[in-house]
């Protein structure tokens, strides 16, 4: 009896090197006045080229009924609402400055977790969102949260070509001694600073670990992320004739096959690899140069496995031939790693 292994999937999503939002200060509290810069070329890029953009925004608090339940929403949809009109900075970037507690008008006892955004043209007929069509969120931090720090570029699990260069940036909320490491080797340091920036050339094939360390003399924090360098693709056919979709070899081994012409690289992300990009799960390209395949072994018989395809570093799709497809808007069990 064949075991169904491919049963959980997520909707289309993408990962890019760019940031949809730049927020200053980078670790806002409810007491802060912040400047938000929206890059209309990022996310779904629907507002790319628009001269006049409005910020539709609210908060997510501890009393929100779901992670997407906006409260204290600001901006009258479909109108030229001056309160949420952004300043055109040129280069498809638009900014707005707000005093968080005053702008949203929530009670002083409100536990604000995130700021929520979408962006629109005057009529609201064109809307800027995340690349997967979801709303855009930015964390709000406790007033007394101590030392904070994180990467802002690149995005976790980004994929680059061998010898490509890309920007690495990280910030913390107070002046500290900062260190950037790759696979345990120090790339650069910055003393008594709140940010560190570096241009990294991807010379190490496979999956690499980046670490950002901030030490203020009392406390030390480490933020980390992985990025993967694409392998060289040498076309090779599978060991046996396959159909597109899932091919069951044994009760613990499957071969996945995807028809994806004119693509450069395809990875499989799933429960079996922690939803992480990994060269061991880079699919093989058949000699027809259109069909991708990979053998996955050591699966547990009878267990359901979720997976999706990550194509050319910017698109995630469910297997079009899957017998069951779940999406994050209707299936609460889907975790953040799969979005």
C-alpha positions as CSV (number, residue, x, y, z in Angstrom):
1,X,0.0,0.0,0.0
2,X,1.4,3.4,-1.0
3,X,1.8,6.0,1.7
4,X,0.9,9.6,0.9
5,X,3.9,11.7,1.7
6,X,3.0,15.0,0.0
7,X,0.0,16.3,1.9
8,X,0.8,19.8,3.2
9,X,1.6,22.8,1.1
10,X,1.7,26.6,1.3
11,X,0.6,29.2,-1.2
12,X,3.0,31.1,-3.4
13,X,5.5,33.2,-1.6
14,X,8.8,34.8,-2.3
15,X,12.1,35.8,-0.6
16,X,14.1,38.7,-1.8
17,X,17.2,40.6,-0.7
18,X,15.3,43.9,-0.6
19,X,13.4,45.4,2.3
20,X,9.8,46.5,1.8
21,X,10.1,48.8,4.9
22,X,12.9,50.7,6.4
23,X,11.9,51.9,9.9
24,X,13.9,54.4,12.0
25,X,14.5,53.8,14.8
26,X,14.8,50.2,13.9
27,X,13.5,48.9,17.2
28,X,10.5,51.1,17.9
29,X,8.6,51.3,21.2
30,X,5.1,52.8,21.6
31,X,6.8,56.0,22.9
32,X,8.8,56.6,19.7
33,X,8.3,58.9,16.8
34,X,9.2,56.8,13.8
35,X,9.9,57.3,10.1
36,X,8.7,54.6,7.8
37,X,10.1,54.3,4.2
38,X,8.2,52.1,1.8
39,X,10.0,50.8,-1.2
40,X,7.3,50.3,-3.9
41,X,9.6,48.1,-6.0
42,X,9.6,45.4,-3.2
43,X,6.8,43.0,-2.1
44,X,4.2,42.6,-4.8
45,X,5.6,45.8,-6.4
46,X,2.0,46.8,-7.4
47,X,2.6,50.5,-6.7
48,X,5.9,50.6,-8.6
49,X,5.9,53.9,-10.6
50,X,3.0,55.5,-8.6
51,X,3.7,59.1,-7.6
52,X,1.1,59.4,-4.8
53,X,0.9,56.7,-2.2
54,X,-1.1,56.4,1.0
55,X,-0.3,54.4,4.1
56,X,-3.2,52.3,5.4
57,X,-2.1,51.1,8.9
58,X,-3.2,49.7,12.2
59,X,-1.8,47.7,15.1
60,X,-1.7,44.2,16.3
61,X,-2.1,44.0,20.1
62,X,-2.3,41.3,22.7
63,X,-6.1,41.6,22.4
64,X,-6.2,41.0,18.7
65,X,-8.3,37.9,17.9
66,X,-5.7,36.7,15.3
67,X,-2.2,37.6,14.0
68,X,-4.0,39.5,11.3
69,X,-6.7,41.3,13.3
70,X,-5.9,45.0,12.9
71,X,-6.9,47.4,15.6
72,X,-7.0,51.3,15.7
73,X,-6.9,51.5,11.9
74,X,-5.8,54.8,10.5
75,X,-6.7,56.2,7.0
76,X,-10.0,56.4,5.2
77,X,-9.8,53.9,2.3
78,X,-10.3,55.2,-1.2
79,X,-9.9,58.9,-0.3
80,X,-7.1,61.4,-0.6
81,X,-6.7,61.3,3.2
82,X,-3.9,63.8,4.0
83,X,-3.3,62.1,7.4
84,X,-1.8,59.1,5.7
85,X,-0.4,60.6,2.5
86,X,3.3,59.7,2.2
87,X,6.1,61.9,1.0
88,X,7.5,60.9,-2.4
89,X,11.3,60.6,-1.9
90,X,12.0,59.6,-5.5
91,X,13.3,56.2,-6.7
92,X,10.0,54.6,-5.8
93,X,10.5,55.3,-2.1
94,X,7.8,57.0,0.0
95,X,8.0,58.0,3.7
96,X,5.7,58.9,6.5
97,X,6.6,60.0,10.1
98,X,4.3,59.1,13.0
99,X,4.2,59.4,16.7
100,X,3.1,55.9,17.5
101,X,0.9,56.3,20.5
102,X,-0.6,59.6,19.4
103,X,-1.1,58.6,15.8
104,X,-3.0,55.4,16.5
105,X,-4.8,56.7,19.6
106,X,-4.8,53.5,21.6
107,X,-5.2,53.5,25.4
108,X,-2.0,53.7,27.4
109,X,-2.4,50.2,28.7
110,X,-2.5,48.6,25.2
111,X,0.2,46.0,24.7
112,X,1.2,46.7,21.1
113,X,2.9,43.8,19.3
114,X,3.2,44.9,15.7
115,X,2.4,47.7,13.3
116,X,0.4,46.6,10.3
117,X,0.5,48.1,6.8
118,X,-0.8,48.0,3.3
119,X,-0.2,50.8,0.8
120,X,-2.5,52.2,-1.9
121,X,-3.1,54.7,-4.6
122,X,-5.8,57.3,-4.0
123,X,-8.7,55.2,-5.0
124,X,-7.4,52.0,-3.4
125,X,-7.6,50.2,-6.7
126,X,-3.9,49.4,-6.5
127,X,-2.5,48.0,-3.3
128,X,1.0,47.3,-2.2
129,X,1.5,44.2,0.0
130,X,4.0,41.5,0.7
131,X,5.1,39.4,-2.2
132,X,2.6,36.7,-1.3
133,X,-0.2,39.2,-1.1
134,X,-0.3,39.3,2.7
135,X,-0.3,42.4,4.9
136,X,3.0,43.9,6.0
137,X,4.0,43.8,9.7
138,X,6.7,45.4,11.8
139,X,7.5,44.5,15.4
140,X,7.0,47.0,18.3
141,X,9.3,46.4,21.3
142,X,8.8,46.8,25.0
143,X,9.9,50.2,26.4
144,X,12.5,48.5,28.7
145,X,13.6,45.7,26.5
146,X,17.4,45.8,27.0
147,X,19.9,45.2,24.2
148,X,18.3,44.3,20.9
149,X,19.9,43.5,17.6
150,X,19.1,41.7,14.3
151,X,19.9,41.3,10.6
152,X,18.0,43.5,8.2
153,X,19.8,42.2,5.0
154,X,19.8,39.7,3.5
155,X,16.6,37.9,4.3
156,X,16.9,34.5,6.0
157,X,17.3,31.5,3.6
158,X,18.3,33.8,0.7
159,X,19.9,32.1,-2.3
160,X,22.8,33.5,-4.3
161,X,25.0,32.4,-7.2
162,X,28.6,31.5,-6.6
163,X,30.9,34.6,-6.5
164,X,27.9,37.0,-6.4
165,X,28.1,40.0,-4.1
166,X,25.3,41.2,-1.8
167,X,24.8,43.6,1.1
168,X,24.8,42.5,4.7
169,X,23.4,44.9,7.3
170,X,22.5,44.6,10.9
171,X,21.5,47.0,13.7
172,X,21.1,47.2,17.5
173,X,19.2,49.6,19.6
174,X,22.1,51.0,21.7
175,X,25.8,51.6,21.0
176,X,27.8,48.4,21.4
177,X,30.8,46.5,20.0
178,X,29.6,44.7,16.9
179,X,30.9,41.7,15.1
180,X,29.9,40.1,11.8
181,X,30.9,36.4,11.3
182,X,30.5,33.9,8.5
183,X,30.8,30.2,9.4
184,X,32.7,31.2,12.5
185,X,35.2,33.5,10.7
186,X,35.1,37.3,11.5
187,X,34.3,39.4,8.5
188,X,34.3,42.8,10.1
189,X,33.8,44.6,13.4
190,X,32.5,48.0,14.5
191,X,33.2,49.5,18.0
192,X,30.7,51.6,19.9
193,X,28.2,51.5,17.1
194,X,24.5,50.8,16.4
195,X,24.9,49.3,12.9
196,X,27.3,47.3,10.8
197,X,27.3,47.0,7.0
198,X,29.3,44.8,4.7
199,X,29.4,43.7,1.1
200,X,29.8,39.9,1.1
201,X,31.0,37.8,-1.9
202,X,29.6,34.3,-1.9
203,X,32.7,32.2,-2.3
204,X,31.6,29.3,-0.1
205,X,29.4,26.9,-1.9
206,X,26.5,25.3,0.0
207,X,24.6,26.7,3.0
208,X,26.4,29.3,5.1
209,X,25.8,30.7,8.6
210,X,25.9,34.5,9.2
211,X,26.1,35.7,12.8
212,X,25.7,39.3,14.1
213,X,27.1,39.7,17.7
214,X,26.4,42.8,19.8
215,X,28.1,43.3,23.2
216,X,27.4,46.5,25.2
217,X,29.8,45.6,28.0
218,X,27.1,44.0,30.1
219,X,25.1,41.9,27.8
220,X,25.8,40.1,24.5
221,X,23.2,39.0,21.9
222,X,23.6,37.0,18.7
223,X,21.3,37.0,15.7
224,X,21.9,34.5,13.0
225,X,20.7,33.5,9.5
226,X,21.5,31.1,6.8
227,X,22.1,31.8,3.1
228,X,22.7,29.2,0.4
229,X,25.1,29.4,-2.6
230,X,23.7,27.6,-5.7
231,X,25.6,24.6,-6.9
232,X,26.7,24.2,-10.5
233,X,23.9,22.4,-12.4
234,X,25.0,19.4,-14.5
235,X,22.0,17.8,-16.3
236,X,21.3,14.2,-15.4
237,X,18.3,12.0,-15.9
238,X,16.5,10.1,-13.0
239,X,17.2,6.4,-12.5
240,X,13.8,5.4,-13.8
241,X,11.0,6.9,-15.9
242,X,8.9,9.3,-13.8
243,X,5.6,11.1,-13.8
244,X,5.4,14.7,-12.7
245,X,4.5,15.0,-9.0
246,X,5.2,12.2,-6.4
247,X,6.8,8.9,-7.4
248,X,6.8,6.3,-4.7
249,X,9.8,4.0,-4.8
250,X,9.3,2.3,-1.4
251,X,7.3,3.1,1.7
252,X,10.1,5.4,2.9
253,X,11.5,6.8,-0.4
254,X,10.0,9.1,-3.0
255,X,11.2,10.9,-6.1
256,X,9.6,14.3,-6.7
257,X,9.5,15.6,-10.3
258,X,8.5,19.1,-11.4
259,X,8.1,20.4,-15.0
260,X,9.7,23.9,-14.8
261,X,11.3,25.0,-18.1
262,X,13.6,28.0,-18.3
263,X,14.4,27.9,-14.6
264,X,17.9,28.1,-13.2
265,X,17.6,26.4,-9.8
266,X,14.9,24.6,-7.8
267,X,15.0,23.6,-4.2
268,X,12.6,21.5,-2.2
269,X,11.7,22.8,1.3
270,X,9.7,20.7,3.7
271,X,9.2,19.0,7.0
272,X,12.1,16.7,6.2
273,X,14.6,19.5,6.1
274,X,13.2,22.1,8.5
275,X,11.9,24.2,5.6
276,X,15.5,25.4,5.0
277,X,17.3,25.9,1.7
278,X,20.1,23.3,1.6
279,X,22.2,22.1,-1.4
280,X,21.3,18.5,-0.5
281,X,17.8,19.4,-1.5
282,X,18.7,21.2,-4.7
283,X,16.8,19.3,-7.5
284,X,18.5,17.7,-10.4
285,X,17.8,19.0,-13.9
286,X,17.0,16.3,-16.5
287,X,18.8,16.4,-19.9
288,X,15.6,17.8,-21.5
289,X,16.5,21.0,-19.6
290,X,12.9,21.4,-18.5
291,X,12.2,18.8,-15.8
292,X,13.6,18.8,-12.3
293,X,13.7,15.8,-9.9
294,X,15.0,14.7,-6.6
295,X,15.0,11.5,-4.5
296,X,14.1,11.8,-0.9
297,X,14.8,8.8,1.4
298,X,14.5,7.9,5.0
299,X,10.9,9.1,5.4
300,X,8.7,7.6,8.1
301,X,6.1,5.2,6.6
302,X,2.6,6.5,7.2
303,X,3.6,10.0,8.2
304,X,2.4,13.0,6.3
305,X,5.0,15.4,5.0
306,X,4.6,18.9,3.8
307,X,6.8,20.5,1.1
308,X,7.0,23.1,-1.5
309,X,9.3,24.2,-4.4
310,X,11.6,27.2,-4.1
311,X,12.4,28.4,-7.6
312,X,15.2,30.7,-8.6
313,X,15.4,32.2,-5.2
314,X,12.3,34.3,-5.5
315,X,9.2,32.0,-5.8
316,X,7.7,29.4,-3.6
317,X,5.0,27.2,-5.0
318,X,3.1,24.1,-4.0
319,X,3.3,21.0,-6.1
320,X,0.6,21.5,-8.8
321,X,-0.1,17.8,-8.8
322,X,-0.4,17.4,-5.0
323,X,-3.6,15.6,-3.8
324,X,-4.0,18.1,-1.0
325,X,-3.0,21.7,-0.8
326,X,-3.2,23.9,2.3
327,X,-2.8,27.6,2.4
328,X,-1.8,29.9,5.3
329,X,-5.0,32.0,5.0
330,X,-7.2,29.0,5.8
331,X,-5.0,26.5,7.7
332,X,-3.8,27.8,11.1
333,X,-1.4,24.8,11.5
334,X,0.9,26.2,8.9
335,X,3.9,27.7,10.6
336,X,5.9,30.9,9.9
337,X,8.8,29.0,8.2
338,X,6.5,27.7,5.4
339,X,5.0,31.1,4.5
